[in-house]
Amino acid sequence: MEHIVTAQTAVTAFADVIEPSDAELDAIELEMPAILAAVDLLDAQIVTLDCTPSELDAQRVRRARRRLLAARRQVANRTGAASLPGGVA
């Protein structure tokens, strides 16, 4: 019979690596409008799963999709402008 031991030392050895870095948290914060817009789109799509979508439901999905595309465009423009050397956009 084998003994079962805890792996706490193996897990805690990487504790500082498991946590997100400041750069990763900044990247998440930069993308947060796109993340929230994606959640809104999913909410709108989930509402239409149970029944036949009405015109109001379809309009809600279209609006959410446009907001998601606009948020993604803003994120792409911000990250693209920040990565260009010399601040040229």
C-alpha positions as CSV (number, residue, x, y, z in Angstrom):
1,M,0.0,0.0,0.0
2,E,1.3,3.4,-0.9
3,H,1.2,6.3,1.4
4,I,-0.6,9.5,0.3
5,V,1.3,12.6,1.1
6,T,0.5,16.2,0.5
7,A,2.2,18.2,-2.3
8,Q,2.1,21.5,-0.4
9,T,5.8,22.1,-0.9
10,A,5.5,21.6,-4.6
11,V,2.5,23.9,-4.8
12,T,3.9,26.6,-2.6
13,A,7.2,26.6,-4.3
14,F,5.5,28.2,-7.3
15,A,3.2,30.6,-5.4
16,D,4.9,33.7,-6.6
17,V,4.8,32.5,-10.2
18,I,1.1,31.6,-10.0
19,E,-0.1,35.1,-9.2
20,P,-0.5,37.5,-12.1
21,S,2.2,40.1,-12.5
22,D,1.6,43.8,-12.6
23,A,2.0,43.8,-16.4
24,E,-0.6,41.1,-16.7
25,L,-3.0,42.9,-14.5
26,D,-2.5,46.1,-16.5
27,A,-3.2,44.2,-19.7
28,I,-6.4,42.8,-18.2
29,E,-7.5,46.2,-17.1
30,L,-6.8,47.5,-20.6
31,E,-9.0,44.8,-22.2
32,M,-11.7,45.0,-19.6
33,P,-14.2,47.0,-21.8
34,A,-13.9,44.3,-24.4
35,I,-14.3,41.6,-21.8
36,L,-17.5,43.2,-20.4
37,A,-18.9,43.7,-23.9
38,A,-18.3,40.0,-24.6
39,V,-20.2,39.1,-21.5
40,D,-23.1,41.4,-22.5
41,L,-23.1,39.7,-25.9
42,L,-23.2,36.2,-24.3
43,D,-26.0,37.3,-22.0
44,A,-28.0,38.5,-25.0
45,Q,-27.4,35.3,-26.9
46,I,-28.3,33.1,-23.9
47,V,-31.7,34.9,-23.6
48,T,-32.5,33.8,-27.2
49,L,-31.6,30.1,-26.6
50,D,-34.8,29.1,-24.9
51,C,-37.4,30.5,-27.3
52,T,-37.8,31.9,-30.7
53,P,-36.1,35.3,-30.6
54,S,-38.3,38.3,-31.0
55,E,-37.3,41.4,-32.9
56,L,-36.3,43.0,-29.6
57,D,-34.1,40.1,-28.8
58,A,-32.4,40.2,-32.2
59,Q,-31.9,44.0,-31.8
60,R,-30.3,43.4,-28.4
61,V,-27.9,40.9,-29.8
62,R,-27.0,43.2,-32.7
63,R,-26.3,46.1,-30.3
64,A,-24.2,43.9,-28.1
65,R,-22.2,42.7,-31.1
66,R,-21.6,46.3,-32.2
67,R,-20.5,47.3,-28.7
68,L,-18.1,44.3,-28.6
69,L,-16.6,45.2,-32.0
70,A,-16.2,48.8,-30.9
71,A,-14.5,47.8,-27.7
72,R,-12.2,45.5,-29.5
73,R,-11.3,48.2,-32.0
74,Q,-10.5,50.6,-29.1
75,V,-8.3,48.0,-27.4
76,A,-6.5,47.3,-30.7
77,N,-6.0,51.0,-31.4
78,R,-4.6,51.6,-27.9
79,T,-2.2,48.6,-28.0
80,G,-1.2,49.3,-31.5
81,A,-0.4,53.0,-30.8
82,A,1.5,52.0,-27.7
83,S,3.7,49.5,-29.5
84,L,4.8,51.8,-32.3
85,P,8.2,53.3,-31.8
86,G,8.4,57.1,-31.4
87,G,4.7,57.4,-30.6
88,V,3.7,57.4,-34.3
89,A,0.1,56.2,-34.8
